[in-house]
Amino acid sequence: LKLFWLAPLSDCDKSQLPSRSAMKLNIANPAGGLQKVFEIDDDKKLLPFYDKRMSSEVSGDSLGDEFKGYIFRISGGNDKQGFPMK
């Protein structure tokens, strides 16, 4: 299972967000053809994802027990203004 899309919540009303660092994670398993989107606004959970580039691998342990032992690969994303990742 790998992280195939990492994106801040740029397509919603920012006044409704509880924190400025809320992100939407699209986690996909291409072998099984499954994907799921999570909205996470806890800064402690998101800290390992900051300042990462595409193709970086991040441990899933920070996201909670359900992702313990998984390694996610960042394969895309955008910032608050909609600019794509480098």
TIVO-2410 file (N, C-alpha, C; in nm, 3 decimals):
# residues 86
REC num residu      c1      c2      c3 atome chaine
REC   1      L   0.086  -0.117   0.000     N      A
REC   1      L   0.000   0.000   0.000    CA      A
REC   1      L   0.090   0.122   0.000     C      A
REC   2      K   0.067   0.213  -0.091     N      A
REC   2      K   0.150   0.332  -0.101    CA      A
REC   2      K   0.064   0.455  -0.114     C      A
REC   3      L   0.117   0.567  -0.074     N      A
REC   3      L   0.049   0.695  -0.086    CA      A
REC   3      L   0.075   0.749  -0.225     C      A
REC   4      F  -0.031   0.764  -0.303     N      A
REC   4      F  -0.014   0.807  -0.440    CA      A
REC   4      F  -0.057   0.950  -0.465     C      A
REC   5      W  -0.110   1.017  -0.365     N      A
REC   5      W  -0.146   1.156  -0.385    CA      A
REC   5      W  -0.150   1.223  -0.250     C      A
REC   6      L  -0.085   1.334  -0.238     N      A
REC   6      L  -0.083   1.411  -0.116    CA      A
REC   6      L  -0.121   1.552  -0.154     C      A
REC   7      A  -0.228   1.604  -0.095     N      A
REC   7      A  -0.274   1.737  -0.134    CA      A
REC   7      A  -0.335   1.810  -0.016     C      A
REC   8      P  -0.297   1.937   0.001     N      A
REC   8      P  -0.369   2.017   0.099    CA      A
REC   8      P  -0.513   2.037   0.054     C      A
REC   9      L  -0.598   2.068   0.146     N      A
REC   9      L  -0.738   2.089   0.114    CA      A
REC   9      L  -0.754   2.223   0.042     C      A
REC  10      S  -0.736   2.226  -0.088     N      A
REC  10      S  -0.744   2.350  -0.163    CA      A
REC  10      S  -0.880   2.367  -0.229     C      A
REC  11      D  -0.961   2.262  -0.232     N      A
REC  11      D  -1.088   2.269  -0.303    CA      A
REC  11      D  -1.207   2.285  -0.208     C      A
REC  12      C  -1.184   2.336  -0.088     N      A
REC  12      C  -1.293   2.356   0.006    CA      A
REC  12      C  -1.287   2.497   0.064     C      A
REC  13      D  -1.389   2.535   0.136     N      A
REC  13      D  -1.396   2.665   0.200    CA      A
REC  13      D  -1.301   2.666   0.319     C      A
REC  14      K  -1.194   2.743   0.313     N      A
REC  14      K  -1.092   2.742   0.417    CA      A
REC  14      K  -1.143   2.798   0.549     C      A
REC  15      S  -1.252   2.875   0.548     N      A
REC  15      S  -1.304   2.929   0.673    CA      A
REC  15      S  -1.365   2.820   0.760     C      A
REC  16      Q  -1.397   2.704   0.703     N      A
REC  16      Q  -1.455   2.595   0.778    CA      A
REC  16      Q  -1.352   2.499   0.834     C      A
REC  17      L  -1.225   2.519   0.799     N      A
REC  17      L  -1.120   2.429   0.845    CA      A
REC  17      L  -1.082   2.459   0.989     C      A
REC  18      P  -1.063   2.356   1.072     N      A
REC  18      P  -1.025   2.378   1.210    CA      A
REC  18      P  -0.880   2.422   1.226     C      A
REC  19      S  -0.795   2.392   1.130     N      A
REC  19      S  -0.654   2.430   1.138    CA      A
REC  19      S  -0.605   2.461   0.998     C      A
REC  20      R  -0.499   2.539   0.989     N      A
REC  20      R  -0.452   2.579   0.857    CA      A
REC  20      R  -0.372   2.470   0.787     C      A
REC  21      S  -0.338   2.364   0.858     N      A
REC  21      S  -0.255   2.260   0.799    CA      A
REC  21      S  -0.333   2.133   0.763     C      A
REC  22      A  -0.464   2.142   0.750     N      A
REC  22      A  -0.543   2.023   0.715    CA      A
REC  22      A  -0.504   1.976   0.576     C      A
REC  23      M  -0.492   1.844   0.561     N      A
REC  23      M  -0.456   1.785   0.432    CA      A
REC  23      M  -0.551   1.673   0.397     C      A
REC  24      K  -0.562   1.651   0.269     N      A
REC  24      K  -0.640   1.539   0.217    CA      A
REC  24      K  -0.539   1.439   0.161     C      A
REC  25      L  -0.541   1.317   0.211     N      A
REC  25      L  -0.451   1.212   0.163    CA      A
REC  25      L  -0.532   1.111   0.083     C      A
REC  26      N  -0.491   1.087  -0.038     N      A
REC  26      N  -0.553   0.986  -0.123    CA      A
REC  26      N  -0.459   0.867  -0.124     C      A
REC  27      I  -0.495   0.763  -0.050     N      A
REC  27      I  -0.412   0.644  -0.038    CA      A
REC  27      I  -0.466   0.537  -0.132     C      A
REC  28      A  -0.379   0.487  -0.219     N      A
REC  28      A  -0.422   0.393  -0.321    CA      A
REC  28      A  -0.337   0.267  -0.319     C      A
REC  29      N  -0.398   0.157  -0.354     N      A
REC  29      N  -0.330   0.029  -0.372    CA      A
REC  29      N  -0.358  -0.014  -0.515     C      A
REC  30      P  -0.268   0.018  -0.609     N      A
REC  30      P  -0.296  -0.011  -0.750    CA      A
REC  30      P  -0.306  -0.160  -0.780     C      A
REC  31      A  -0.238  -0.244  -0.703     N      A
REC  31      A  -0.246  -0.388  -0.727    CA      A
REC  31      A  -0.387  -0.440  -0.703     C      A
REC  32      G  -0.454  -0.384  -0.603     N      A
REC  32      G  -0.590  -0.426  -0.572    CA      A
REC  32      G  -0.696  -0.337  -0.634     C      A
REC  33      G  -0.654  -0.223  -0.692     N      A
REC  33      G  -0.748  -0.131  -0.753    CA      A
REC  33      G  -0.833  -0.055  -0.653     C      A
REC  34      L  -0.780  -0.034  -0.533     N      A
REC  34      L  -0.855   0.033  -0.428    CA      A
REC  34      L  -0.791   0.167  -0.395     C      A
REC  35      Q  -0.875   0.262  -0.351     N      A
REC  35      Q  -0.825   0.388  -0.301    CA      A
REC  35      Q  -0.921   0.444  -0.197     C      A
REC  36      K  -0.866   0.524  -0.106     N      A
REC  36      K  -0.947   0.584  -0.001    CA      A
REC  36      K  -0.890   0.722   0.029     C      A
REC  37      V  -0.977   0.819   0.055     N      A
REC  37      V  -0.937   0.955   0.084    CA      A
REC  37      V  -0.959   0.983   0.232     C      A
REC  38      F  -0.856   1.039   0.297     N      A
REC  38      F  -0.863   1.075   0.438    CA      A
REC  38      F  -0.837   1.225   0.450     C      A
REC  39      E  -0.913   1.293   0.534     N      A
REC  39      E  -0.886   1.432   0.567    CA      A
REC  39      E  -0.826   1.434   0.707     C      A
REC  40      I  -0.704   1.486   0.718     N      A
REC  40      I  -0.633   1.486   0.845    CA      A
REC  40      I  -0.596   1.629   0.881     C      A
REC  41      D  -0.630   1.670   1.002     N      A
REC  41      D  -0.597   1.806   1.044    CA      A
REC  41      D  -0.513   1.809   1.171     C      A
REC  42      D  -0.465   1.697   1.215     N      A
REC  42      D  -0.380   1.688   1.334    CA      A
REC  42      D  -0.235   1.715   1.292     C      A
REC  43      D  -0.176   1.823   1.345     N      A
REC  43      D  -0.040   1.860   1.307    CA      A
REC  43      D   0.063   1.753   1.340     C      A
REC  44      K   0.045   1.681   1.450     N      A
REC  44      K   0.140   1.577   1.486    CA      A
REC  44      K   0.141   1.463   1.386     C      A
REC  45      K   0.025   1.430   1.331     N      A
REC  45      K   0.016   1.323   1.232    CA      A
REC  45      K   0.076   1.367   1.098     C      A
REC  46      L   0.066   1.496   1.067     N      A
REC  46      L   0.111   1.546   0.937    CA      A
REC  46      L   0.258   1.588   0.934     C      A
REC  47      L   0.320   1.602   1.050     N      A
REC  47      L   0.457   1.651   1.057    CA      A
REC  47      L   0.556   1.574   0.968     C      A
REC  48      P   0.551   1.440   0.960     N      A
REC  48      P   0.646   1.369   0.873    CA      A
REC  48      P   0.626   1.396   0.723     C      A
REC  49      F   0.512   1.453   0.684     N      A
REC  49      F   0.484   1.478   0.543    CA      A
REC  49      F   0.532   1.615   0.496     C      A
REC  50      Y   0.563   1.705   0.588     N      A
REC  50      Y   0.607   1.840   0.550    CA      A
REC  50      Y   0.745   1.836   0.487     C      A
REC  51      D   0.768   1.925   0.393     N      A
REC  51      D   0.897   1.943   0.325    CA      A
REC  51      D   0.946   1.816   0.257     C      A
REC  52      K   0.856   1.738   0.204     N      A
REC  52      K   0.893   1.618   0.128    CA      A
REC  52      K   0.874   1.645  -0.021     C      A
REC  53      R   0.951   1.580  -0.102     N      A
REC  53      R   0.940   1.592  -0.247    CA      A
REC  53      R   0.871   1.468  -0.302     C      A
REC  54      M   0.834   1.476  -0.429     N      A
REC  54      M   0.774   1.360  -0.494    CA      A
REC  54      M   0.874   1.245  -0.491     C      A
REC  55      S   0.822   1.125  -0.481     N      A
REC  55      S   0.898   1.000  -0.471    CA      A
REC  55      S   0.961   0.979  -0.334     C      A
REC  56      S   0.938   1.070  -0.241     N      A
REC  56      S   0.986   1.049  -0.104    CA      A
REC  56      S   0.901   0.942  -0.038     C      A
REC  57      E   0.963   0.864   0.048     N      A
REC  57      E   0.890   0.762   0.122    CA      A
REC  57      E   0.875   0.806   0.267     C      A
REC  58      V   0.752   0.788   0.320     N      A
REC  58      V   0.717   0.831   0.454    CA      A
REC  58      V   0.657   0.712   0.528     C      A
REC  59      S   0.698   0.693   0.652     N      A
REC  59      S   0.643   0.586   0.734    CA      A
REC  59      S   0.499   0.619   0.772     C      A
REC  60      G   0.410   0.521   0.768     N      A
REC  60      G   0.270   0.542   0.802    CA      A
REC  60      G   0.241   0.537   0.950     C      A
REC  61      D   0.342   0.512   1.031     N      A
REC  61      D   0.322   0.501   1.176    CA      A
REC  61      D   0.262   0.626   1.238     C      A
REC  62      S   0.293   0.744   1.183     N      A
REC  62      S   0.243   0.868   1.241    CA      A
REC  62      S   0.094   0.888   1.218     C      A
REC  63      L   0.037   0.819   1.121     N      A
REC  63      L  -0.106   0.836   1.090    CA      A
REC  63      L  -0.197   0.755   1.181     C      A
REC  64      G  -0.142   0.667   1.260     N      A
REC  64      G  -0.222   0.588   1.352    CA      A
REC  64      G  -0.192   0.440   1.341     C      A
REC  65      D  -0.255   0.362   1.428     N      A
REC  65      D  -0.229   0.218   1.433    CA      A
REC  65      D  -0.272   0.144   1.307     C      A
REC  66      E  -0.373   0.194   1.236     N      A
REC  66      E  -0.418   0.122   1.118    CA      A
REC  66      E  -0.317   0.126   1.003     C      A
REC  67      F  -0.221   0.221   1.008     N      A
REC  67      F  -0.119   0.230   0.904    CA      A
REC  67      F   0.019   0.194   0.956     C      A
REC  68      K   0.026   0.139   1.075     N      A
REC  68      K   0.155   0.101   1.133    CA      A
REC  68      K   0.222  -0.005   1.048     C      A
REC  69      G   0.348   0.016   1.014     N      A
REC  69      G   0.424  -0.078   0.933    CA      A
REC  69      G   0.418  -0.051   0.784     C      A
REC  70      Y   0.333   0.041   0.739     N      A
REC  70      Y   0.324   0.075   0.597    CA      A
REC  70      Y   0.424   0.185   0.564     C      A
REC  71      I   0.471   0.183   0.440     N      A
REC  71      I   0.556   0.288   0.386    CA      A
REC  71      I   0.480   0.351   0.270     C      A
REC  72      F   0.463   0.484   0.275     N      A
REC  72      F   0.391   0.555   0.169    CA      A
REC  72      F   0.490   0.629   0.081     C      A
REC  73      R   0.463   0.629  -0.049     N      A
REC  73      R   0.545   0.703  -0.146    CA      A
REC  73      R   0.462   0.819  -0.199     C      A
REC  74      I   0.516   0.939  -0.190     N      A
REC  74      I   0.445   1.057  -0.238    CA      A
REC  74      I   0.465   1.066  -0.389     C      A
REC  75      S   0.355   1.069  -0.463     N      A
REC  75      S   0.366   1.074  -0.609    CA      A
REC  75      S   0.298   1.195  -0.670     C      A
REC  76      G   0.253   1.288  -0.590     N      A
REC  76      G   0.194   1.410  -0.644    CA      A
REC  76      G   0.128   1.490  -0.535     C      A
REC  77      G   0.083   1.608  -0.572     N      A
REC  77      G   0.015   1.693  -0.476    CA      A
REC  77      G   0.017   1.837  -0.521     C      A
REC  78      N  -0.042   1.924  -0.439     N      A
REC  78      N  -0.043   2.065  -0.468    CA      A
REC  78      N  -0.051   2.143  -0.337     C      A
REC  79      D  -0.015   2.273  -0.345     N      A
REC  79      D  -0.022   2.357  -0.225    CA      A
REC  79      D  -0.158   2.425  -0.216     C      A
REC  80      K  -0.171   2.517  -0.118     N      A
REC  80      K  -0.299   2.582  -0.095    CA      A
REC  80      K  -0.350   2.659  -0.216     C      A
REC  81      Q  -0.259   2.714  -0.295     N      A
REC  81      Q  -0.298   2.792  -0.412    CA      A
REC  81      Q  -0.321   2.706  -0.535     C      A
REC  82      G  -0.292   2.576  -0.526     N      A
REC  82      G  -0.314   2.486  -0.638    CA      A
REC  82      G  -0.192   2.459  -0.724     C      A
REC  83      F  -0.076   2.510  -0.682     N      A
REC  83      F   0.046   2.486  -0.759    CA      A
REC  83      F   0.094   2.343  -0.734     C      A
REC  84      P   0.134   2.270  -0.840     N      A
REC  84      P   0.177   2.130  -0.823    CA      A
REC  84      P   0.310   2.119  -0.750     C      A
REC  85      M   0.331   2.001  -0.691     N      A
REC  85      M   0.457   1.973  -0.621    CA      A
REC  85      M   0.572   1.961  -0.720     C      A
REC  86      K   0.694   1.977  -0.667     N      A
REC  86      K   0.815   1.957  -0.747    CA      A
REC  86      K   0.871   1.821  -0.717     C      A
***
